[in-house]
Amino acid sequence: MDINVTFWSESAAFPLLSTLTLVPLSAMAAAALSRSTVIALRFGFAGTVLNLLLSIYLLILYDAERAGIQLVEQVRLFGFSYSVGVDGMNVLFIPLTAVLTLLTLIYSVINRHVIDRQFIACLLGYEAILIGAFSALNAMQFWLWTLLELLPVSLLTMHAGTGHKRPWIVASLLQYWGCGLLMTLVGFLLLGFGLIDSEHPLTFDWLTIKQNNAYLHDEILIFILLFYGFAIRMPLFPFHGWLPALAEQGTVASVAIFVVGLKLGIYAVIRFILPLVPGVAEEWSDFVVTLGLISIFYGALLALMQINIRRLLAFAVISHTGMLVIGIFCFNTQGLEGSILLSLAYGLATAGMLFSVGLIYERTRTAFIPRLGGLFDTNATIALLFLIAALSTMVMPGTPGFDAAHLLIEGTIQERGWLVAVAILSGNVLAAAFLLWTFQRMFMTSTKRSIQPYRSIHHPVTKERIITITICALLIGTGFDTTPILNFIDDDVAVMSQSYPMHSEQQAAEVLIEPAESGNANTKSEQHE
């Protein structure tokens, strides 16, 4: 199936996607070389605000009524291909990254004891890496970005983490991610070398592999390597062991934007597995759905057992990942559309809860739920942020998660039946239970423990309200009308859902059966007359 490709010169005045990557990289270099934290902070805000404006410009330029890859940039030099572009699968993740990076920087200003030139440089570098990975249309280019991601995550954890086991956490992270990166590297190499027999030169270009994937060899091995590598990255049970420890020991400022980085694993499955090896993906879908169901209940039940709020949110992410994976492997428009929209909603909502938890930690110097309580009266803004974000995570009406979950359940019923759909809904009920219970214990229940006062001289209420208003406005504003967001996704998802071999045959059979049934009905009617 040919893919419609629109180059950047046809709609933009400059290569926008490369600019979105270069702006934070330039700000990172300026912040790292600056003489003081104040100057570095100015470069940080300049870079993040400019990137946010550029991401809004990206949404304006993007033609939601045209399916295919848009704003494509391709450069071939010394045998290496640089290729970027956006479609309905990734265009919304770039503005989400830009928004959360700016909010993370604002949050860091509130907690001045963690911010310095190195922190600002790492944060800006992380933004550039995520945008570069989300827009990459070259398999090895995508892999290199994910490899570079280890650097800012490790530095932020070691430099600004709050736990005493940070070296051990970083070593564990390198071990998990190293295995995942090795598997995905081998999988991408098999993709590139698999086209040599079809008279194509060695290439890792996504468009070329997609149009010639019928010539690929070892498709089962490619699927196993890529899926297991991405499963560590999501994370999906049983490849999740690194996330709760990182959430507990690391800094909230880094983990908040890291939540968007977690969606990179979900996006990678949609980009590099489903379209490139669709037949094998369908054959292994039962196994993947089983892992997804286990992940939903495992994460939810472990979250109910946690007394550390950061670990609780980490297990909530694991539970949500299972739901997203099931939607992706429904192989229909509703399931895939629901998973993408739910990824965006979860990314923003989980970041909101992490911000609120971080602000509470700065006041109380603890993340243990039994030591908290009665915080609503003195921290109403933070409580509101946590509640709205939690309701969005529980897919309540009025939040974007509601329509997303509705689409995902509809796709699940169509493909997997009611039993799997009921299991997903049961997992969501468990999520509602532990999140509401946590809110009640943290903010409503009184405690005998005396809460330490806020450590700063001036109470930073204004900056807290900026974070709260921004996240709540985005969640509630998009929740009441998700149509503009779905318009960005619809056409490309519909095209992708038609490329699955088994389901295309089923749809064709249904089309043939309907006229036949209609003809039989007409014959019976004539006989009756």
Secondary structure, 3 states (H helix, E strand, C coil): CCCCEEEHHHCCCCCHHHHHHHHHHHHHHHHHHCCCHHHHHHHHHHHHHHHHHHHHHHHHHCCCCCCCEEEEEEEEECCEEEEEEECCCCCCHHHHHHHHHHHHHHHHHHCHHHCCHHHHHHHHHHHHHHHHHHHECEHHHHHHHHHHCHHHHHHHHHHHCCCCCHHHHHHHHHHHHHHHHHHHHHHHHHHHHCCHHHCCCCCCEHHHHHHCHHHCCCHHHHHHHHHHHHHHHCCCCCCCCHHHHHHHHCCHHHHHHHHHHHHHHHHHHHHHHCCCCHHHHHHCHHHHHHHHHHHHHHHHHHHHCCCEHHHHHHHHHHHHHHHHHHHHCCCCHHHHHHHHHHHHHHHHHHHHHHHHHHHHHHHHCCCEHHHCCCCCCCCHHHHHHHHHHHHHHCCCCCCHHHHHHHHHHHHHHHHHCHHHHHHHHHHHHHHHHHHHHHHHHHHHCCCCCCCCCCCCCCCCHHHHHHHHHHHHHHHHHHHHCCHHHHHHHHHHHHHHHCCCHHHHHHHHHHHHHHHHHHHHHHHHHHHHC
